[in-house]
Amino acid sequence: MRLEILLFITQVAMSQTASPQDLGRLAETNLRSPDRVVQATLALHIGLANEGSGVVVGRKGDKLLALSAYHLFQGKSKEGHATFFTAGDPPKGDKDLVKLELVDSWPDIDLVLLSVEAPKLPISPLQLAPARSLPSKIRGTTHTAGCDKGYPSLRAELLAGKVLTTKNAGEIDAFYWEMADPSIPGRSGGPLVDCAGQILGICSGTDRKGKGMYIHIDEIRAGLKRKGHADLLNSR
């Protein structure tokens, strides 16, 4: 316990005197299981391109269940393929594409639930964070994963706050996490996680202010429960 307190005090002291580059390196150490987050993040192929990302949150029979962003499928096929990756620098993609299909959707909050063929690689689903989670507003206490580079990469984030808003005019208000930095094309559908690797949100793009928007965990949990997917709320 004394060691943990000393480490925390040291990190705080460094955060007050270190350069932005040093802070970035310090923040990256806060995610406890980065490899697990990388392996649970998949690249989605809807059509002929790498459209976005998704994250595995559970299992059903011999299939994996993943969350992603609805806008990736809007006006397109409800089926596609996905690539899983092993951790590495950079992560290495599985040679075999696996099939995916849309199981359920929540267009009002830009969320979909996908059924994905389980790959040969060992994949551990990420757990959803508890309702009313309150992550710290310190860069590195939250991270995002996404396939903007063609493979999953992690990025330390700075939480700006929780906002009630709409992505587009005429839509229903919903809660989102607003991040200090914009999202990057290809990361849509990827997870926002806390230091323990629990999912706090799903990337929904960038708002009109240039801030990254992530579907709030409370909206995700309520949506899953409302449509009969409550078994995913505590799955591992």
NORUR-V301482 format. One record per residue. N is the residue number from 0. RES is the residue in three letters. PHI is phi as a letter, one per 40 degrees, with the letter a starting at -180 (NA if undefined). OMEGA is omega in whole degrees, -180 to 180 (NA if undefined). D_CENTER is the distance of its C-alpha to the mean C-alpha in Angstrom with 2 decimals. Layout:
n | res | phi | omega | d_center
N | RES | PHI | OMEGA | D_CENTER
N | RES | PHI | OMEGA | D_CENTER
//
This chain:
n | res | phi | omega | d_center
0 | MET | NA | -180 | 30.94
1 | ARG | c | 179 | 33.11
2 | LEU | c | 180 | 31.23
3 | GLU | c | 179 | 27.83
4 | ILE | c | 179 | 29.49
5 | LEU | c | 178 | 31.03
6 | LEU | c | 179 | 27.79
7 | PHE | c | 180 | 26.17
8 | ILE | c | 179 | 29.30
9 | THR | c | 179 | 29.24
10 | GLN | c | 178 | 25.67
11 | VAL | c | 180 | 26.65
12 | ALA | c | 178 | 29.81
13 | MET | c | -179 | 28.08
14 | SER | c | -179 | 25.68
15 | GLN | c | -175 | 28.87
16 | THR | b | -174 | 30.67
17 | ALA | c | 176 | 28.32
18 | SER | c | 176 | 27.60
19 | PRO | d | 179 | 24.22
20 | GLN | c | 178 | 23.91
21 | ASP | c | 178 | 24.72
22 | LEU | c | 179 | 22.27
23 | GLY | c | 179 | 19.45
24 | ARG | c | 178 | 20.66
25 | LEU | c | -177 | 21.05
26 | ALA | c | -176 | 17.55
27 | GLU | c | -179 | 16.05
28 | THR | c | -174 | 17.96
29 | ASN | c | 179 | 16.31
30 | LEU | c | -169 | 13.40
31 | ARG | c | -176 | 15.48
32 | SER | b | -177 | 14.10
33 | PRO | c | -179 | 12.42
34 | ASP | c | -180 | 13.88
35 | ARG | c | 179 | 12.41
36 | VAL | c | 179 | 8.75
37 | VAL | c | -177 | 10.12
38 | GLN | c | 178 | 12.06
39 | ALA | c | -180 | 9.56
40 | THR | c | -177 | 7.72
41 | LEU | b | 175 | 10.27
42 | ALA | c | -179 | 11.97
43 | LEU | c | 178 | 13.37
44 | HIS | b | 178 | 17.03
45 | ILE | b | -170 | 18.50
46 | GLY | g | -175 | 22.00
47 | LEU | b | -173 | 22.91
48 | ALA | b | 170 | 20.07
49 | ASN | c | -171 | 16.58
50 | GLU | c | -174 | 15.04
51 | GLY | i | -173 | 11.31
52 | SER | b | 174 | 8.34
53 | GLY | a | 180 | 7.20
54 | VAL | a | -178 | 6.30
55 | VAL | c | -178 | 9.53
56 | VAL | b | -180 | 10.37
57 | GLY | i | 179 | 14.14
58 | ARG | b | 173 | 17.38
59 | LYS | a | -175 | 20.28
60 | GLY | g | 179 | 23.37
61 | ASP | c | -180 | 22.88
62 | LYS | b | 171 | 19.67
63 | LEU | c | 177 | 15.99
64 | LEU | b | -176 | 13.93
65 | ALA | b | 173 | 10.48
66 | LEU | b | 176 | 8.52
67 | SER | a | -177 | 8.23
68 | ALA | c | -178 | 10.02
69 | TYR | c | -173 | 13.73
70 | HIS | c | 177 | 15.15
71 | LEU | c | -178 | 14.53
72 | PHE | b | -175 | 17.10
73 | GLN | c | -180 | 19.33
74 | GLY | g | -179 | 22.82
75 | LYS | b | 179 | 21.95
76 | SER | c | 176 | 22.34
77 | LYS | c | 177 | 20.61
78 | GLU | b | 180 | 20.59
79 | GLY | a | 179 | 19.38
80 | HIS | b | -180 | 18.46
81 | ALA | a | 174 | 15.67
82 | THR | b | 173 | 15.85
83 | PHE | b | -174 | 14.75
84 | PHE | b | 168 | 15.30
85 | THR | c | -179 | 17.11
86 | ALA | c | 179 | 16.35
87 | GLY | i | -180 | 18.72
88 | ASP | b | 3 | 19.53
89 | PRO | c | 175 | 18.43
90 | PRO | d | -178 | 16.68
91 | LYS | b | -178 | 19.04
92 | GLY | c | 175 | 18.34
93 | ASP | c | -178 | 20.12
94 | LYS | c | -175 | 23.25
95 | ASP | c | 171 | 22.93
96 | LEU | c | 177 | 20.77
97 | VAL | b | -178 | 19.88
98 | LYS | c | 174 | 20.34
99 | LEU | b | 174 | 17.90
100 | GLU | a | -179 | 18.89
101 | LEU | c | -180 | 17.70
102 | VAL | c | -177 | 18.55
103 | ASP | a | -178 | 17.90
104 | SER | a | 177 | 16.72
105 | TRP | b | -176 | 16.55
106 | PRO | d | -177 | 17.55
107 | ASP | c | 177 | 18.30
108 | ILE | b | 176 | 14.73
109 | ASP | g | -177 | 13.28
110 | LEU | b | 172 | 11.70
111 | VAL | b | 172 | 12.80
112 | LEU | b | -176 | 13.23
113 | LEU | b | 170 | 14.24
114 | SER | b | -174 | 16.77
115 | VAL | b | 175 | 16.64
116 | GLU | c | -179 | 19.60
117 | ALA | c | 179 | 19.10
118 | PRO | c | 177 | 19.73
119 | LYS | c | -180 | 22.30
120 | LEU | c | 175 | 19.80
121 | PRO | c | -178 | 19.00
122 | ILE | b | 175 | 15.45
123 | SER | b | 179 | 14.43
124 | PRO | d | 174 | 11.96
125 | LEU | c | -179 | 9.59
126 | GLN | c | 175 | 11.12
127 | LEU | c | 176 | 10.26
128 | ALA | c | 178 | 11.50
129 | PRO | c | 174 | 14.97
130 | ALA | c | 179 | 16.03
131 | ARG | f | 175 | 17.09
132 | SER | c | -178 | 15.04
133 | LEU | b | 179 | 16.20
134 | PRO | c | -179 | 14.39
135 | SER | c | 176 | 16.85
136 | LYS | c | 175 | 17.41
137 | ILE | b | -178 | 17.93
138 | ARG | d | 179 | 16.11
139 | GLY | h | 174 | 14.48
140 | THR | c | 169 | 13.98
141 | THR | b | 178 | 10.34
142 | HIS | b | 172 | 8.33
143 | THR | b | 175 | 5.62
144 | ALA | b | 179 | 5.60
145 | GLY | a | -171 | 7.15
146 | CYS | b | 179 | 10.60
147 | ASP | c | 179 | 12.71
148 | LYS | c | -176 | 15.30
149 | GLY | g | 176 | 15.56
150 | TYR | a | -177 | 13.77
151 | PRO | c | 173 | 10.55
152 | SER | b | -179 | 11.04
153 | LEU | b | 179 | 9.87
154 | ARG | b | 175 | 10.77
155 | ALA | c | -175 | 12.18
156 | GLU | b | 174 | 11.76
157 | LEU | b | -179 | 14.44
158 | LEU | c | 176 | 13.91
159 | ALA | c | 179 | 16.65
160 | GLY | i | 177 | 16.66
161 | LYS | b | -177 | 16.12
162 | VAL | b | 173 | 17.76
163 | LEU | b | -173 | 19.34
164 | THR | a | 172 | 19.54
165 | THR | b | 176 | 19.44
166 | LYS | c | -177 | 17.79
167 | ASN | b | -179 | 21.10
168 | ALA | d | 177 | 24.66
169 | GLY | g | 179 | 25.81
170 | GLU | c | 180 | 22.54
171 | ILE | c | 177 | 22.17
172 | ASP | c | 177 | 20.94
173 | ALA | a | 179 | 17.64
174 | PHE | c | 176 | 15.75
175 | TYR | b | 165 | 12.91
176 | TRP | c | 176 | 11.76
177 | GLU | b | -178 | 13.57
178 | MET | b | -178 | 12.93
179 | ALA | c | -176 | 15.96
180 | ASP | b | 177 | 14.95
181 | PRO | c | 172 | 14.35
182 | SER | c | 180 | 11.50
183 | ILE | b | 177 | 12.81
184 | PRO | d | -177 | 13.76
185 | GLY | h | 179 | 12.01
186 | ARG | c | 178 | 8.46
187 | SER | d | -179 | 8.49
188 | GLY | g | 179 | 6.53
189 | GLY | c | -174 | 3.64
190 | PRO | c | 163 | 0.17
191 | LEU | b | -175 | 3.85
192 | VAL | b | 174 | 6.20
193 | ASP | c | -176 | 9.97
194 | CYS | c | 180 | 12.69
195 | ALA | c | -179 | 13.01
196 | GLY | g | 176 | 9.60
197 | GLN | c | -175 | 9.21
198 | ILE | c | 176 | 6.34
199 | LEU | c | -177 | 7.53
200 | GLY | a | 178 | 5.93
201 | ILE | b | -176 | 4.66
202 | CYS | c | -180 | 6.10
203 | SER | b | 178 | 9.73
204 | GLY | h | -176 | 11.67
205 | THR | b | -178 | 14.30
206 | ASP | c | -176 | 16.95
207 | ARG | c | 178 | 20.70
208 | LYS | c | -179 | 20.84
209 | GLY | g | 180 | 18.62
210 | LYS | b | 175 | 15.81
211 | GLY | c | -179 | 12.10
212 | MET | b | -179 | 11.14
213 | TYR | b | -180 | 8.20
214 | ILE | d | -174 | 9.42
215 | HIS | c | -178 | 10.82
216 | ILE | d | 179 | 10.59
217 | ASP | c | 177 | 14.31
218 | GLU | c | -180 | 14.11
219 | ILE | c | -178 | 11.78
220 | ARG | c | -180 | 14.18
221 | ALA | c | 180 | 17.19
222 | GLY | c | 179 | 16.41
223 | LEU | c | -180 | 16.01
224 | LYS | c | -177 | 19.15
225 | ARG | c | -176 | 21.06
226 | LYS | b | 172 | 20.88
227 | GLY | g | 179 | 21.72
228 | HIS | b | -177 | 18.53
229 | ALA | c | 179 | 19.07
230 | ASP | c | 180 | 19.20
231 | LEU | c | -173 | 15.41
232 | LEU | c | -180 | 15.35
233 | ASN | b | -177 | 16.69
234 | SER | c | 178 | 16.15
235 | ARG | b | NA | 15.56
//
